[in-house]
């Protein structure tokens, strides 16, 4: 692994965006489609995919910016410093959007879980009713 990788990793760790299980994210391979989660609202799944693309772009930009900064660490050019400030701002925006998305997705999934619980109770009651009817109908024959 190279120096730019560790620099980007440290930046992401400081901002709470680093997930050790997804070290491939710096190479653009970490995206998992939220659209595959049953019970997630379609608009939420779409927004999750959009956010994943934004995070990939952010990581690519961070890699490019910080690799330039590392090459000239003793005197970081003004334009690179500006890019670094923009990345810090984007980090906060992404963290906020991801937090909101997480909360909304949690609500969707909790509602789906509640619905599954209700459905399961109905199926158990129906099975009990079928059992009772079957048992009593055999006695009357």
C-alpha positions as CSV (number, residue, x, y, z in Angstrom):
1,X,0.0,0.0,0.0
2,X,1.2,3.5,-0.7
3,X,1.5,6.7,1.3
4,X,-1.5,8.2,-0.4
5,X,-3.7,5.3,0.7
6,X,-2.6,5.7,4.4
7,X,-3.2,9.5,4.2
8,X,-6.7,9.0,2.8
9,X,-7.4,6.3,5.4
10,X,-6.3,8.6,8.2
11,X,-8.5,11.4,6.9
12,X,-11.5,9.1,6.7
13,X,-10.8,7.7,10.2
14,X,-10.7,11.2,11.6
15,X,-14.1,12.0,10.1
16,X,-15.7,8.6,11.1
17,X,-16.0,7.4,7.5
18,X,-13.5,4.6,7.5
19,X,-14.8,1.0,7.8
20,X,-11.9,-1.5,8.1
21,X,-14.0,-4.2,6.5
22,X,-14.3,-2.1,3.3
23,X,-10.6,-1.2,2.6
24,X,-11.3,-1.7,-1.0
25,X,-13.5,1.4,-1.0
26,X,-10.5,3.5,-2.0
27,X,-10.4,1.5,-5.1
28,X,-14.1,2.0,-5.8
29,X,-15.2,-1.6,-5.0
30,X,-17.1,-1.2,-1.8
31,X,-20.5,-0.2,-2.9
32,X,-23.3,-2.5,-1.9
33,X,-26.7,-1.8,-3.4
34,X,-29.2,-0.8,-0.7
35,X,-31.9,-1.6,-3.3
36,X,-31.4,-5.2,-2.5
37,X,-32.7,-4.8,1.0
38,X,-36.3,-6.0,1.3
39,X,-38.5,-3.5,3.0
40,X,-36.5,-0.4,2.1
41,X,-38.6,2.2,0.3
42,X,-37.6,2.5,-3.4
43,X,-36.8,6.2,-3.0
44,X,-34.5,5.4,-0.1
45,X,-32.8,2.7,-2.0
46,X,-32.2,5.0,-4.9
47,X,-30.9,7.8,-2.6
48,X,-28.5,5.2,-1.0
49,X,-27.1,4.3,-4.4
50,X,-26.7,8.0,-5.2
51,X,-24.9,8.6,-1.9
52,X,-22.6,5.6,-2.6
53,X,-21.7,7.2,-5.9
54,X,-21.1,10.6,-4.1
55,X,-18.8,8.8,-1.6
56,X,-16.9,7.1,-4.4
57,X,-16.4,10.5,-6.1
58,X,-15.4,12.0,-2.7
59,X,-12.8,9.3,-2.1
60,X,-11.4,9.7,-5.6
61,X,-11.1,13.5,-5.1
62,X,-9.6,13.0,-1.7
63,X,-7.1,10.6,-3.1
64,X,-6.1,13.0,-5.9
65,X,-5.9,16.0,-3.6
66,X,-4.0,14.4,-0.8
67,X,-1.6,12.6,-3.0
68,X,-0.6,16.0,-4.4
69,X,-0.4,17.4,-0.9
70,X,1.9,14.5,0.2
71,X,4.2,15.0,-2.7
72,X,4.8,18.6,-1.7
73,X,4.2,18.3,2.1
74,X,6.7,21.1,3.0
75,X,4.8,23.7,0.9
76,X,1.2,22.8,0.0
77,X,0.1,25.0,-2.9
78,X,-2.8,27.4,-2.2
79,X,-5.1,25.7,-4.7
80,X,-4.5,22.3,-3.0
81,X,-5.2,23.9,0.4
82,X,-8.5,25.2,-1.1
83,X,-9.3,21.7,-2.3
84,X,-8.5,20.3,1.1
85,X,-11.0,22.8,2.7
86,X,-13.6,21.8,0.1
87,X,-13.0,18.2,1.0
88,X,-13.5,19.0,4.7
89,X,-16.8,20.7,3.9
90,X,-17.9,17.8,1.7
91,X,-17.0,15.4,4.5
92,X,-19.3,17.1,6.9
93,X,-22.1,17.3,4.2
94,X,-21.7,13.6,3.4
95,X,-21.7,12.6,7.1
96,X,-24.9,14.6,7.6
97,X,-26.6,13.1,4.5
98,X,-25.5,9.6,5.5
99,X,-26.7,10.0,9.0
100,X,-30.2,11.2,7.7
101,X,-30.2,8.3,5.2
102,X,-29.4,5.8,8.0
103,X,-32.2,7.1,10.2
104,X,-34.8,7.0,7.4
105,X,-33.7,3.6,6.3
106,X,-33.9,2.4,9.9
107,X,-37.5,3.6,10.1
108,X,-38.3,1.8,6.9
109,X,-36.7,-1.4,8.0
110,X,-38.3,-1.2,11.5
111,X,-41.7,-0.7,9.9
112,X,-41.1,-3.7,7.6
113,X,-40.2,-5.8,10.6
114,X,-43.3,-4.7,12.4
115,X,-45.3,-5.7,9.3
116,X,-43.6,-9.1,9.2
117,X,-44.5,-9.6,12.9
118,X,-48.1,-8.9,12.2
119,X,-48.2,-11.1,9.2
120,X,-46.5,-13.9,11.1
121,X,-49.1,-13.7,13.9
122,X,-51.9,-13.9,11.3
123,X,-50.3,-16.9,9.7
124,X,-49.9,-18.6,13.1
125,X,-53.6,-17.9,13.9
126,X,-54.6,-19.2,10.5
127,X,-52.6,-22.4,11.0
128,X,-54.1,-22.9,14.5
129,X,-57.6,-22.4,13.0
130,X,-56.9,-24.9,10.2
131,X,-55.5,-27.4,12.8
132,X,-58.6,-26.9,15.0
133,X,-61.0,-27.3,12.0
134,X,-59.1,-30.4,10.8
135,X,-59.1,-32.0,14.2
136,X,-62.8,-31.3,15.0
137,X,-63.9,-32.2,11.5
138,X,-62.3,-35.7,11.8
139,X,-64.3,-36.3,15.0
140,X,-67.6,-35.6,13.3
141,X,-67.0,-38.2,10.6
